[in-house]
Structure formats: structure tokens, C-alpha cells
Amino acid sequence: MTIFLSGGSKNGKSTLGERAARALAGEGPLWYVATMIPHDEEDRARIRRHRQDREGCGFQTVEQGWDLSSCLAGRCGTFLVDSVTALLANEMFRPDGSFDPDAPRRVCADLLRFAAGAEHAVFVCDFIFSDAGRYDGYTEAYRRGLADIGKALAACCDTVAETCGGNYILCKGAMPW
């Protein structure tokens, strides 16, 4: 089963994703694919909080800031990919300061292969499209890329839900509980 979760920042996506992944895994292997590469203390604090939240839940953490497909090698079970948003940012805005305009296409293809190859997968993605602001070309390219990836994942996943204020709205399929 595959699940795509989208929602605003700090709206319960990760918590819902963890719950869904645990339900899917049963007694099987449970992987948390952490895509955020910390850049400041706020990022590090967020990572610490997420790790504390997962303590005792059976997750094995894999730090995978890019090249998601290599994460599947030799592993089976249920994967929680948190988050698609950070993964695209890492691939598009490289550590050397360069910008990769082809990253959305590549990341989307990797995610679709990942979804097809994993026993179960849950994908967490931020919904960053509600504001009326206009941004520079790089940011707009990132937003368009993330939107395209979200549409592709929503189309291929069995279940799609939007989180809001700690609750979720089911858009497609059913949750595994």
C-alpha cells in the first residue's frame, strides 16, 4: 500500500505518517527515511523533536538527503519518507550553491520507482501553494516542481490525505486502520 500525505507546515503530517506506517508494517521492518539536511539550529531542533517522537515506535532511521532510490537497496518492509519537500530542496539547491532545474523530473521519477518497489510506502509533503506571494524564478521553479511531484504521487498512491490542525481529510482510498 502507498500513502501520500500533504498539508501545511506543522499540521500533523509526520505524526499521521508515523501512525500509518506503523499500521502498515505490523511486525515487519519499519524504516524512517529522513530527508532533511540541517542548515541551522532550528532544523537541528526539529530533527531532535522528530527523533524523540519516534522513540520506541520501532523505526529504523535512514538519513537520505538525496538519491532516494539507493535507500531501497537491500531493504524490505514499510518506508516513511519524510519529507518530499526537503528531498526536492536538497536535489534542486545543491550544497555547492548550484541550482538543478532538472531535479523535479528526476526526483519525481525516483519517488514513483520507490513507490512501486517498496512493500509499503508513506510519503509526507508540505503544501506550500496557498499564499498569494510572488517569488524569484528559482523559488517558483521549486514550487512548480513540488506541485508536479505531489500530483504524480497522488495519482499513483492508493491513499491520499490532507492534514490540517492535527486532523486529516481523506481524498482517496482508506487509511490502514
C-alpha positions in Angstrom: 0.0 0.0 0.0 1.2 3.5 -0.7 0.0 6.7 1.0 0.6 10.4 0.1 0.1 12.9 2.9 0.1 16.7 2.2 -0.6 19.6 4.4 0.7 22.9 5.8 3.7 23.3 8.0 3.4 21.8 11.5 -0.1 20.4 10.8 0.5 16.8 11.9 1.8 15.2 8.7 4.7 13.4 10.3 2.6 12.1 13.2 -0.1 10.8 10.8 2.6 9.3 8.6 4.2 7.5 11.5 0.8 6.2 12.6 0.0 5.0 9.1 3.5 3.4 8.6 3.2 1.5 11.9 -0.2 0.2 10.9 1.1 -1.0 7.6 4.2 -2.6 9.0 2.6 -4.8 11.5 5.5 -6.9 12.8 7.6 -6.2 9.7 10.6 -3.9 9.2 9.8 -0.2 9.6 12.1 2.4 8.1 12.0 6.2 8.6 13.7 7.8 5.6 14.8 11.2 6.9 15.5 13.6 4.0 16.1 16.9 5.9 19.7 18.1 5.8 20.0 20.5 8.8 21.3 24.0 8.0 20.7 25.8 11.3 19.7 25.3 14.9 16.0 25.4 14.1 16.5 22.4 11.7 18.5 20.5 14.2 15.9 21.1 16.9 13.2 19.9 14.6 15.2 16.7 13.8 15.7 16.1 17.6 12.0 16.5 18.2 11.0 14.1 15.4 13.5 11.5 16.7 12.1 11.8 20.2 8.6 11.4 18.8 9.6 8.2 17.1 11.4 6.7 20.1 10.0 3.3 21.0 7.9 3.1 17.8 10.1 0.6 16.0 11.5 2.8 13.3 15.0 2.3 11.9 16.2 5.7 10.6 17.9 6.1 7.3 19.4 9.5 6.7 18.9 10.0 2.9 19.0 13.7 1.8 19.2 12.8 -1.9 19.3 9.8 -4.3 16.3 8.2 -2.7 16.3 5.1 -4.9 19.6 3.9 -3.3 17.7 3.7 0.0 15.8 0.6 -1.1 18.9 -1.4 -1.8 18.8 -4.5 0.4 15.9 -3.3 2.5 12.3 -4.5 2.6 9.3 -3.5 4.7 7.5 -0.3 5.2 9.1 3.1 4.5 8.0 6.5 5.7 9.7 9.2 3.5 9.7 12.5 5.5 9.7 14.7 3.5 9.4 15.0 -0.2 9.6 18.8 0.3 13.1 18.6 1.8 14.2 15.9 -0.7 13.4 18.2 -3.6 15.1 21.2 -2.0 18.3 19.2 -1.4 18.3 18.0 -5.0 17.4 21.3 -6.6 19.6 23.6 -4.4 22.9 21.8 -4.2 25.4 22.1 -1.4 27.9 23.8 -3.8 25.4 26.6 -4.4 24.3 25.4 -7.8 20.7 25.1 -9.0 19.5 22.0 -10.8 16.4 22.8 -12.8 16.0 19.1 -13.8 15.8 17.9 -10.2 11.9 17.8 -10.1 11.7 15.4 -13.0 14.4 13.2 -11.6 13.0 13.3 -8.0 9.5 12.5 -9.3 10.8 9.5 -11.3 12.8 8.3 -8.2 9.7 8.6 -6.0 7.5 6.8 -8.4 10.0 4.0 -8.7 10.3 3.9 -4.9 6.6 3.7 -4.5 6.5 0.8 -7.0 9.4 -1.0 -5.4 8.6 -0.8 -1.7 6.3 -3.2 0.0 4.6 -0.2 1.7 5.5 3.5 1.5 4.2 6.6 3.1 5.2 10.0 1.6 5.0 13.2 3.6 4.9 16.5 1.6 4.3 20.2 2.6 1.5 22.1 0.9 3.2 25.4 0.1 0.9 26.8 -2.5 -1.7 28.8 -0.5 -0.1 32.1 -0.3 -0.5 34.9 -2.9 3.1 35.9 -2.8 5.3 36.1 -5.9 8.8 34.7 -5.6 12.0 34.7 -7.6 12.4 32.3 -10.5 14.3 29.7 -8.5 11.6 29.5 -5.8 8.8 29.4 -8.4 10.5 26.6 -10.2 10.8 24.7 -6.9 7.1 25.3 -6.1 6.1 24.1 -9.6 8.3 21.1 -9.3 6.9 20.2 -5.9 3.3 20.6 -7.2 4.1 18.3 -10.1 5.6 15.7 -7.8 2.6 16.0 -5.5 0.2 15.4 -8.4 2.2 12.4 -9.6 2.3 10.8 -6.1 -1.4 11.5 -5.5 -2.2 9.8 -8.8 -0.1 6.7 -8.1 -0.7 6.2 -4.3 -3.5 4.1 -3.0 -4.4 6.6 -0.3 -4.2 10.4 -0.3 -5.0 12.7 2.6 -4.5 16.3 3.6 -3.7 17.2 7.1 -5.0 20.3 8.9 -4.6 21.2 12.5 -3.7 17.7 13.5 -6.7 16.1 11.7 -6.8 14.7 8.2 -9.2 14.8 5.3 -9.2 11.7 3.2 -9.1 12.5 -0.5 -8.7 9.0 -1.9 -8.6 5.4 -0.6 -8.6 4.5 3.0 -6.2 4.6 6.0 -4.7 1.3 7.1 -6.7 1.2 10.4 
